[in-house]
Amino acid sequence: MTSAMTSDTHREQSLRARWQATTAAAGATPGLDPAPYADRLLTAWAEPQRRYHTTAHLADVLARIDVLADAAANRAEQAPDRPAVELAAWFHDAVYRPDRSENEERSAALAERALPELGIDEARTVEVARLVRLTITHDPAPGDANGELLCDADLGVLAGTAQEYAAYAAAVRAEYGFVPDEAFRAGRAAVLRRLLELPRLFRTAYGAAHWEAPARANLAAELADLGEADLGESGATRPPGM
């Protein structure tokens, strides 16, 4: 078995264990096996059209949720509904077609069907679906602790090392391989400009302190590489990679 296969197997095992723990913490019916739902979700996250929105991305988002939630607890900040946020991470790209614009809506609808079947109550199901839909804009309202946690965890990839960011950008381009180069460059540049124009990329205290500056540097560097001065707004489809 290659090291890549070993890594993939270990990741899947870890994700299955995490799903078991998260659904239990969220109030799933005791004795009801959540494993078939994990099977379906992990199958979806491993679909062949994905290059960035894969199980590796899911695992990374969950890991960043841990970092952010632990930091918030240490600072005695408002406690998020962590099981709801983790469930939203599982569902936020469960439906993903790079040529479609309704991915988040369909992913939220999937959560709305699946979670009641697991016995998770209506209030938490509604919150999970809201959080999934929030990843369309990544713009939580002030004081939305759950939304801030999920959106920062999802956008944390922007703050990676230069090598990590390059791998992320390359994976995004591969997902949009059906888009001609000129159109992709225009659409991608428009997305990068919109992100850079935001007053804050990250809303949590940890994200603002540790991820804001490197993320902005990475975005600006990619925009410069694209030759943004020569690009217009045309060609944008879905915010690539978000």
N, C-alpha and C positions, 0 to 999 in steps of 0.2 A: 504494500500500500504506500502511495506517495505521501510526502509531507502535506501536500495540498489536500489530498483526500482525508488524511488524518485530522487536519484542521477543520475541514467541513463537517466531519462526523462529530468531532468534539463540540463544535458550535451548535449543531442540531440537538445533541444530547442536552447541552446547557439550556438551550431555548425551550426544549420540552419540559425540563425541570422547572424553569422559570414560569412557564405557562401554568403548570400545575399549581405552583405557589401563588401566583397572581390571581387566578380564578378563585382559589380558596379564600384568599384575603378579601376578594371582592364580594363574597357571599354566595358563591355557587352552591347548588344543592349538595349537601354531603352524600357521598355514595354514588353520585353521578360522575361517570368517567369523562373528564374533559379532553382526553387524548384524541378522540376522533376530530375534535375541532382544531387541535394543534396540527393534526395531519393535514387537514384541508388548508389551513393558513400557511403552513410551511411549504406545501405544494404550490400555492399561489405565489409566495415570495421567491420561489425557485423557477418561475416560468422563463422560457428561453429568450423572450424579448428584453429581459432585464439585464442591465450591466452595472448600474449603480443601485437601483432600488431592489436589492437582494437581501438574503438572510444576513449577510454581513452588515448591511445598513441597519437592519432591524436590531441586531445585537449591539451595534455601536450606539444607537439611540437609547436603548435600554441601559447601557453602561453609563451614558452621559446623564440619564435620569438619576442614577444612583449618585453620581458625583454632585449634581445640583441639589438633590434632595438632602443629602448628608450635609452639604455646606449650609443650606437653609436651616436645618435643625441645629447646627452648631451656633448659628447667629440668632437663634430664637425667632426666626421669621415666621410669617403666617404659614401654617402647615397645609400643604396641598392634599388632595385626595389621591394618594399615591397609587392605589390599585386602579382607579379610574384612568389616571395618566398612563400607567403601564398598559392597560388594555387599549387605550387610544393609540399607543405606539404600535401595538400588534396590528391594529386595523387600519392605520392611517394610509398605508400604501398597499393594502391587501388586494385591491383592484387597481391594476396599473397597466395602461396602454399609452405609450408616449404620444400616439397620434390622436388621443381623445382628450376632451376637456372636462369630462364628468367623473374622473377617477375618484376624487375625494367624496363626492356625493354618493357614488355607488359603494365606496368603502364604508361610509357612515351607515348606509342602508343595510349593508351586510352585518354590521355590529348590532343594529336595531333588531335584526332577525335572530342572530345567534345568541346574544347574551341572555334574553329571556328564556331561551331553551335550556340554558345552563342554570337557570334559577336566579340569575342576578336581577336585583329589583329595578323597578321602572326608573327611579330617580338616577341611579348610577348609569343605567343604560342610556338615558337621555343625555347625561353629562359626557359619556364616552363619545356619543355621536356628535355632540356639539364640538368637542375637541378635535375630532377627525376633520370636521368641516372647517375648523379654524386654521388648519394647515394650508388652506387655499391662499390665505393672505399672510399668515404668520404675524398677525397684528392683534395680540390680546389687549383687552382693555386694562387700564390701570387697576391694580388690585386683583386681577384674575390670576391667582396663584397657580391654578391647574394649567391654564393656557400658557402662562409664562414658562412653566417648567417644560411642557411638551415642545413648544416652539423653539426654546433655546436648545433643547436636546437635539431637535431635528436639524437646526442650523449650525450646530457646533462643528460640523465637518468643515465649515468655511475657515475655521481657526487652526487647521492642521499645519504641520510643517510644510515647507515648499514642496517637498517630495510627495507628501500625503495629499496636498491640494492638487498637485498635477495629476495624480492618479484619479482623484475624484473628478476633475474636469475631463479627463480622457474617457472615463466611464460614462459620463453624461453625454459626451459626443457620440460614443458608441451606441447609446440608447436611441439617439436621434440620427442614426446612420442613414435613414431614408430621406433626410432633409439635405438638400444641396448645400455645399459649403457656404456660399454667399448668404443664403437665407438663414442658415444656422448662425453665422457670425453676427448678422444683424439682430436676430432675435435674442441671442445670448448677450450681446452688448447692451440691448435695451433692458434686460433683466438685471445685469450687473449695475447699470446706472441707477435703476430704481432702488436697488439695495443700498448703494452708496449714498443716495439722497435721503435715506431714512435717518432721523435724528439718533436712533439707537437700533442696532441690530439685535442686541440681547437685553432682556428685561430683568433677568434675575441679577442679584448682586454679584454672584460668582461669575456669571457669563459676562457682565459688563466689565468686571475687573480683569478677567483672565483671557477672554476670547475676543472682545471688541476690537482691540488694536490689531492683532494678527489677522483677523478676518478681513478687516478693511484693507490691510496691506495686500493680502492675497487677491481680493476682488479688484483692487486697483491695478495690480500687476497683470492679471488676466485681461482686464480691459485694455491695457496698453498693448499687450501681445496681439489682441484682436485688431488693433489699429482703429480704435473706436471713433476717431475723428472723421473717418471716411464712411462710417456706418450710419444708416438711418434706423427708424423704428420698425420698418416693414419686416415681415418674416417671423415675428414672434408668434409662437404657438402657446404652449404651456410654459410657465417658468421652469426652464430646464434644470433639473437636479434638485428642486426644492421639495 
